[in-house]
């Protein structure tokens, strides 16, 4: 009896996505909308709005006042979300942690 074919695992978000058109996006280019950021990082929209309101992350605004995020900001939001969701730190605490990390050069 033949064995059924093996299924390939689903690629994770961190997997490198092929770029067939050869378009490169710089680390600081604001190209991701808030909806895309939420789907990529698995966070609620209210978190992005709160981080923007509290000046933790301040993305530039496009026409129509929509927020656009860069790859660099995505990394920072993911870092902040880790503290908020896993370590149960509130936004004021996250600000203090980010200041200390910047002061002591913990992050790149």
Secondary structure, 3 states (H helix, E strand, C coil): CCCCCCCCCCCCCCCCCCCCCCCCCCCCCCCEEHHHHHHHHCCCHHHHHHHHHCCCCCCCECHHHCEEECHHHHHHHHHHHHHHHCCCCCHHHHHHHHHHHHHHCCCC
